[in-house]
Amino acid sequence: MSTIQHNQATEQDPDAVVPRTLVERAYLSLRHDVVCGKLAPGERLRVEHLKDQYEVGAGTLREALSLLVSDALVTSEGQRGFRVAPISMADLEDVTNTRVMLETEALRQSIRHGDAQWEAALVQSYELLTATERDLAETGSVRWERRNKAFHEALIAGFNSTWSKYLLSILYRHAERYRNINFRLTAAHASGRDVHKEHEAIFRASVDRQEARAALALEAHIRLTHDIVRLQASQAAVK
């Protein structure tokens, strides 16, 4: 997605983040292209080539790439520039395990301490996600990803931990990246996986304040993508 296309998509999608500066605009566009797989794992990111594509100066682009280094989506090679971070099954497993550890505990704490405002916001985010999931063509779309992320953020919004929320936002982007890059692997299983039902189980347990049940449903939901990708990778290696 070019910068112009990204801006047009933002105007058409009320869930989209509106960039406030040139650096933020370049950062969001680059992040989108890394997460969706347009910029491939391990690809060299040449500033002189990319600055025209993203319609910003070299200094602005370097600032945006440095922000992506902080997100662990891009690696810095010193004087040699930047590369898209590599992917591996070991990395996906680490991302999954760390996310499960942090997010399930954050959900437990949120259920314990979340007030009526937390619950109302959770209901609203769930209803928006459900509306998107009713249209199967939307599942996996940019809008679905935004509303899916908003739902996961609403689940833990009642937990007063800035660090947990920050780390989970980074881990979510990495999980999203693996979903996108491995879409062809997971697509074959899409008909056998009812993502909305998984979300409903998490939501119902959360609003009923059943923290153990909610945490188990959330863990199963997070691990399923990892398990599908690992299975397909193993089968592909055998062939």
N, C-alpha and C positions, 0 to 999 in steps of 0.2 A: 504494500500500500504506500503510495507516494504521499508527500505532505498534503498536497491538494486533495487527494482522495480521502485522506484521514480527516481533514477539516470538513469535507462534505459529509462524511459519515457521522461526524460529531454533530453537525447541524440537524441531521435527520434522526438521530438517536438521543432521546432525552436523558438516557442513562449515562451517556458518554461524559468523560472528564474534559472540561474546556481548559486548554493550556493558557497560562497567564504570561509566559515569557517565551522568547525564542528558544532558550535552553530547554524549557519544559516541553515545548512543542516537539523539538528534535528528540528529546529523551522518550516521550510517549510513542512517537512514530518508530524509533529504533527498537524500543521494547516490544512493541506490537510485532515487528518483523522478526525479532529473535524468537519470541514466544510462539508465533504461528508457524515458524520454520522457514520463512522466506529467506532469512539469513541463516545458513546451515551451520550446524555444530562444527566448530573448528575453523570456520571460514575467516580468512584474513579481512580485517576491516580497514581499508585504505581511506584515510581522511580525505585525500585529494580527489578520490573518486566519489565518495559518499556525500561530500558537502554540496555538490550540485544536485544530486538526487534528492536530498532532504532540504535543499534551498536555504542553507544557512552557511555562515562563514566557518572556516577551519577551527577557530578558537571556540566558537559555540558548539561545534560538533564534538570537539575533544572534551568539553565540559559534560556534554550529554553522555558520552562514552564512559567517562569517569564515574558518573552516577550509576551506570549499568554495571561497572566493576563492583561498586558497593552492593549491588543486588546479586552479585555472583553470576550474572547472565553473560558477562563479558570478562575476559582476562586481559591484563596488561602485560606486555612483553618488554617493558622498559623502553629503550630507544627504538625498538622494532615495531612499536605500535600496539594494536589491539586485535584480539580474535574473539569470535563467538565461543562461549564456554562449551567444552565437549559434553557428551552425554554417555551414560553407561548404565547397565543394570545395577551395578553396585551403587552408583549415585542415586538412582531412582529408589532403591531400597532404603538408603540413608535418608533421603527426603521424606519418604513415606513413614518410616519409623519415628523420625523426629517430629513430623507433623502430628502423628497420632498421639505421641506423648504430650505435646504442648496443647493441642486443640481439644482433646478429650478432657484434660484437667481444666482448661479454660471454660469449657462448656459446663462442667460440674460446678465450678465456682459461680458462673453466670446464673445458673438455675437457682443456686442457693441465695444469691444476693440480688438478682435482678428484680426490679420493681415493676409496677404496672406499665410504666412508660417503656421499659425494655420489652415486656411482653407484647405491647401494642405495636412496637416497631418490628418485632419478629413476625407477628401475624401479617403485617403489611408486606414485608419482604417475601414471605412465603407465598402470599397471594399473587404478587407480581411474577415470581418464578413459576408458579403453577400456570398462570395465564400464558407464559411463554412455552411451557412444556406441553400444553394442550396441542400446539402446532408442532408436529414431529419435525417439520422442516426447520424449525427454529432451534431445536436441540443441537448444541454444539456450535451455534452461531455466535457472533460477537456479542449480540444482545443477551443471549442465554448465558454466556460466560460472565458478563457483567452482573447479571441478576443472580447467578449462582454464587459468585464471590460476595455479593451484597448479603445473600442469605447466610452464608458461613460467617460473615462479619457480624450480622445481627445476632446469631446464636451466642457469640461470646462477648457481646457488647456490655453485658452486665458485670463483667469481670474487670476490675480496675487495675489493669496491668498494661502499661504502655509498651513495655518491652515484649511481652507475649504477643500483643497485637502486631507490633512491627515485624517480629520474626516470622509470625504466621503469614503476614502479607507477602513476604519474600518467598516462603515455602509454597504458598498457593500458586504463585507465578511459575515456579519450577514444575509443579505438578501439572499445571495447565500446559506448559511447554511439552511435557512428555505425552500428554493426551493428544496434542496437535500433531507432533512429529510421528507418533505411532498410531495416527487415526486409521490408517489402512489396516493395521493389525487388529485394532479393537472394533472396527466397523463390522466385521463378520459376527461379532458377538452382540452387536447393538440390539438385535431383535430379542435376544434372550435376557437382556438386562433392563429392568424397569427402574430407571433413575428417579422418576417421580415418586415411585413407591418408596424408594430409599429415603428420599427427602421427607416424605410424609411421615415415615416412622420416626425420624429424628425430631421433626417438628412436634408431632403429637406427644411424644415422651417429654419433650422440653416444656411445652406449655402445661402439661400435667404435673410438672416438677418431679418427674421420675428420673433422677440424675444417672443412676446406674444403667437403666435401660437406654437412655438417650446416648450415653457415652459408648455403649456397646454398638448401637446402631450407627453412630458416627464413625467408629473405628472400622466397622465392616464396610461402610461406604467408601472411606478413604483407601482401604487396602484393596478393594476389588479391581481398580484400574491397574495397580501394580501386579496383581496376580494374573490378570488377563494378558498384559504385555509380556510378563515372564514366561507364561505358558506358550504364547505364540512364538516368542524368540527361541524357546527350546525346540519347538516343533520345526521351525525354519532351519535350525542348525542340524537337525536329524536328516532333513531332506537334502 
